[in-house]
């Protein structure tokens, strides 16, 4: 989960299995082909708001992204094993999607049931 305060409002961004399904059904994103085609940063970022802040306009979502990315960009850069710079914010975003996709693969996030 990614949490922050912007303009005096607390935000809690996360990707749930329901978020993945919504992005596939309503926004045409195909997570099954994620390895074949990269998704735009903008698409991934906007999707983070679906679970808890779906009414925030896209323009506000991108304004927040630019403000958070500017803070992250001001930090000392981190590098991966190949010496490439790592975007810390987008790494966190990627981890959110990875967790939700893995939950779907394991069947989590669906309706709960029990045998009695």
C-alpha positions in Angstrom: 0.0 0.0 0.0 1.2 3.5 -0.8 0.1 6.2 1.6 0.7 9.9 1.6 -1.1 13.2 2.2 -1.7 15.7 -0.6 -3.4 19.0 -0.2 -4.5 18.1 3.3 -6.1 14.8 2.2 -4.9 11.4 3.2 -4.5 8.9 0.4 -4.2 5.1 0.6 -3.4 3.6 -2.8 -3.4 -0.1 -3.4 -4.1 -2.6 -6.1 -6.6 -5.3 -5.2 -7.8 -8.3 -7.2 -10.9 -6.2 -7.9 -8.8 -3.4 -9.2 -7.2 -5.8 -11.7 -10.6 -7.0 -12.8 -11.9 -3.4 -13.2 -8.9 -2.3 -15.2 -9.3 -5.3 -17.5 -13.1 -5.0 -17.9 -13.5 -1.2 -18.1 -10.1 0.1 -19.3 -9.0 -2.7 -21.7 -5.8 -3.5 -19.8 -4.6 -7.1 -20.4 -2.5 -8.2 -17.5 -2.1 -11.7 -19.0 0.1 -10.1 -21.7 2.0 -7.8 -19.4 5.3 -9.3 -20.3 4.7 -8.7 -24.0 3.5 -5.1 -23.8 4.6 -2.5 -21.3 1.8 -0.4 -19.8 2.1 3.3 -19.6 3.1 4.7 -16.3 0.0 6.9 -16.4 -2.3 3.9 -16.8 -0.7 2.1 -13.9 -0.7 5.2 -11.7 -4.3 6.0 -12.3 -5.3 2.4 -11.6 -4.0 2.8 -8.0 -6.9 5.1 -7.1 -9.6 2.6 -8.1 -9.9 0.8 -4.7 -10.2 3.7 -2.3 -10.3 7.0 -4.3 -12.1 6.2 -7.5 -13.8 9.6 -7.7 -10.5 11.5 -7.8 -10.3 13.0 -11.4 -7.5 11.8 -13.7 -6.1 15.3 -13.8 -5.7 15.3 -10.0 -4.2 11.8 -10.0 -1.5 12.9 -12.5 -0.9 16.2 -10.5 -0.2 14.0 -7.4 2.0 11.7 -9.4 4.1 14.6 -10.7 4.5 16.0 -7.1 5.4 12.6 -5.6 7.8 11.8 -8.5 9.5 15.1 -8.1 10.2 14.3 -4.4 11.5 10.9 -5.3 13.6 12.3 -8.1 15.2 14.7 -5.6 16.6 11.7 -3.6 19.9 10.0 -4.2 19.2 7.6 -7.1 19.2 3.8 -6.5 20.6 1.5 -9.2 19.7 -2.1 -10.1 22.2 -5.0 -10.7 22.8 -3.7 -14.2 23.6 -0.2 -13.1 20.3 1.3 -14.3 18.6 3.9 -12.2 15.5 2.6 -10.3 12.5 4.9 -10.1 11.5 4.2 -6.4 7.9 5.4 -6.8 7.2 3.2 -9.9 9.0 0.3 -8.2 6.4 0.6 -5.4 3.6 0.8 -8.0 4.9 -2.3 -9.7 5.0 -4.2 -6.4 1.4 -3.3 -5.8 0.3 -4.8 -9.1 2.5 -7.8 -8.7 0.9 -8.6 -5.3 -2.6 -8.3 -6.6 -1.9 -10.4 -9.7 -0.3 -13.1 -7.5 -3.4 -13.1 -5.3 -5.6 -13.7 -8.3 -3.3 -16.5 -9.5 -3.6 -18.2 -6.1 -7.4 -17.6 -6.0 -7.3 -15.1 -3.3 -9.5 -12.0 -3.4 -12.5 -14.1 -4.5 -15.6 -14.8 -2.4 -14.8 -16.5 0.9 -16.5 -19.8 1.6 -16.3 -22.6 4.1 -17.6 -26.2 4.4 -19.9 -26.9 7.4 
